[in-house]
């Protein structure tokens, strides 16, 4: 039982749960009456692949975590690096196999995300901008996976783009806030490579595009009312970005993303005739 808890901890189940919920929202937006078995398969596949990504990330970050997070499973020696790596591979295979039971498109997304999660953990995370882009895509792709499972990727493309753009903006703002420490350690993040001002303008453009796209999604009036709340928070984040207030911008972006998730849930409920 103790080892089971360790295997679960290294997956970061909270993150897995949120990813699974996002995929279910995508499924319900794409299919107003999904079969319970389809919903279960979607949740299991996303939970497993997300957990695999977190586990393999801990494997590659084990030396850094030994200093910054000594309580994590690997540096605390509650699990060996080899076993943690094997667990991540098993989860990648499990998630992809479950996705194959859904349909070929879902399988393709699961495999692509598994490869990207591995590459991100290994070396992509330290690559200027492309590491940020990977995080943005992976966040948004949970909705895309749900849409694929529901047979309508097109309708969830809006959710994918909104989540990707908002996450990408937040990742850039996080890098801006971390510039002093990153520069001292020799890291090459986007703000260090192109400058903080240009990076801020790029983040602001992502937020502005996300706001504009949010009103183009054909998800009904209830969704439009709900997403307006998210957009007001994104506008506040945009103002903070342009003022150079990276910490506040991050908080407002996080709040806006939470409100957008509620708007997506409203869209799903509306499509199912619950609103």
N, C-alpha and C positions, 0 to 999 in steps of 0.2 A: 504493500500500500504506500509506503514511503517513497519508493521509486516511481510509482504512478504519479504522485504529486509533483515530483521533480520533472518528469516528462511533460506534465501539463503546464508547469510554471515556465519552462523554457519556451513554450509555444506562445506565451502571453495571451491567455484565454480571453481577456477583456477586449483586446484588439481583434481577435478572431470572431468574437461575438458581434462586434460592431460591423465587421466586414460581412458576416453572414446576414445580418439584418438588412444591410444596404443591398445585397444581392436579392434578398426576398422582396424588397421594395421594387427593384428593377423587374423582377418576375411578375409582380402583381400589376405593374404599370403596363407591361407587355401583354399579359393574359389576365383578363378580369375574373377568370374562374379556374385557376391552376389546380391540378390534382394534388392532393396531399403528398403523394409519393414523390412528385416532381419537386415540390417545395422542400421536402426532406433531403432529397439528393442534392439540390442546390446549396442548402445550408451546410451539409456535410462536406461537399467538395470545397467550398470557399473556406470553411473553418480549417480544413486540413492543409490546404495550400498556403493560407496565411500563416498558420502555425509553423509550417515547414520553413517559410521565409524568415520568421523570427528566430527559429532554432539555428538555422544555418548562419544567420547574422551574429548570433552569440558565439558560434564556432569561430568565425573569422575575427571577431572583436575580443577574443578571450584575453589577449595580452593587455589591451586597453582597459577592459573591464576589471582586470586584476588590480588596477590602480583606481579607476573611477567608480566601479560598482563591484566591490569584492564580495558582496552578498549574492551575486547572480550564481546560478547552478554550477557553471564550469569553474570559475575562479575559487568558489567555495569548496570545490572538489566533491560536490555531491553527485556529479556525473562527469565521466571522462570526456575529453574533446572528441575522441573517436566514436563513443556511443552517441553523443549529441549529434554528430555529423550523420551517422547512420540513421538516427531517428528522423532527421530532417529529410533525408532521401526517401525513407519509407513513407513519410507524410506526403511528399511530392507525388510519389507513385500512387498512393491511395487517393488523393484528391483528383488526379488525372483519370484514374480508373473509374471513379464515381462519375466524373464529368462525361466520360465515354458512354455511360448508361443513359445520359440525358439526350444528347445528340452530337453530331460531328462538330458543329460550330462551338458548342460549349467546351468540347474536348480540346479543340484548337486553342481557345482562349486560355484554358487551364494549363496546357503545355507551355504556351508562350509565356505566361505569367510565371510559371515555375522556373523557366530558364532565366527570365529577367531578374527574378528575386535572387537567384543564385549569383548571377553576374553582379548585381547591385551589392550584395554582401561581400563579394570577393574583391572588387576593385572599382566598380562604377560609382560608388557613393562619394569617392574623392575626386571624381572628374567634374570640372567646372560645368555647371548648368545641366549636363546630361544626368547627373545624379539627382538633381532637383526634378528634372523631367520624368525620370523613372518613377519617383515617388508620386508625382501628380498622376501619371498614367495608371499606376497600380491602384491608387485610391479610386479613380473614376471607373476603372475596368470592372469593379464589383457590380456596378449597375448594368454594365454592358453584358456581363456574364448572365445576370438574371434575365435580361432581355433576350439573349440567345436561347436560354432555357424556355422562355415563353413564346418563342417563335417570331419575335419582332424586335430585332436589334435596332432598327431605325428609330422607333419611338424613344428608346432609352439612350440614343446617341446624345440627346440634349442633356440628360442627367450626367452622362459620362463627361461631356465637355465642361459643364458647369463645375462639377467636382474636381476635374483635372486642373482647370484654370485657377480656381480658388486655392487649391492645395499648392499649386506651383507658385502662386504669389506669396503664400505664407512661408514656403520653403526659402524663397529668395530673401524675404524679410528676416527670417531666422539667421540666414548667413550674414546679412548686414549687421545684425545685432552682435554676432560673434566675431566680427572682423578683427578686433584687437587681439583676442586669444588665438584666432586662426593664423593671423599674420606672424605672431610670435612663434608659433609652432611650425611655420613654413608651409601651411596648407594653401592650396590654390583654389579658393572658392570663387564663384562668379563676381561678387562685389570687389574682391581683391584683383581679379584679372581685368575687369572693365571699369572699375570704379564704383563707389557707392551711389553716386548720383544717377549714373546710367542704369544701374541695377534697380534702383527705386523706380525710375521711369518705366522700366520693363515690367516690374511687379504691378505698377499702377495700370498699365495697359492690359494686363491679364484680368484684373478686377473689373475694369470698364467693359471689356469684351464679355465677361461672364454676366454682368448686369444686363447688357443689351440682349444677349442670347436667352436669358431667363424668360423674357417676354415673348419669345418666338416659339417656345415649346407648346404644342397643341394639346395641353393637358387639362383644359377646362377653366371655368371662372373661379372655382374654389381654390385651385392651384395658384392662379394669378394673384388672388387676394393674399394667400399665405406667403408666396414668394416675395411679395412687396416688402414684407417685414424683413426678410433676409437681405433684400437689396438695400434697404435703409442702413442696415448694419455694414454692408459692403461699401456703401457710400462714405460712412464714417471711417472705415478702414482706409479707403482711398484718400481721404483728407489727411489722415495720419501719415500715410506713406509719403504724400507730397510735402508734408511738414518735416519729414525726416524722423518721425517718432516710431521707430521700428518695434519696440516692445508693445506699445499701444496698438499699432497696426496688427500685430500678431493676434492680440486678444480679440480685436473686433472681427478679424477674419475667422477666427475659431468660432466666435458667437454666430457670425453670419452663416458659416457652414452648418452649424447645428440647426439654425432656423431653416436653412435650405433643405436639410434632411426631413424636417417636419413638413415642409411644403411638398416634398416628394411623397411622403406618407399620405398627405391629403389627396394628392393626385391619384395614388393607388386606391385609396378608399373611395374616391369619387368614381373611378372607373369600375369598381366592384358594386356600385350602387348603394354604398353605405352613407353617402352624403347627398 
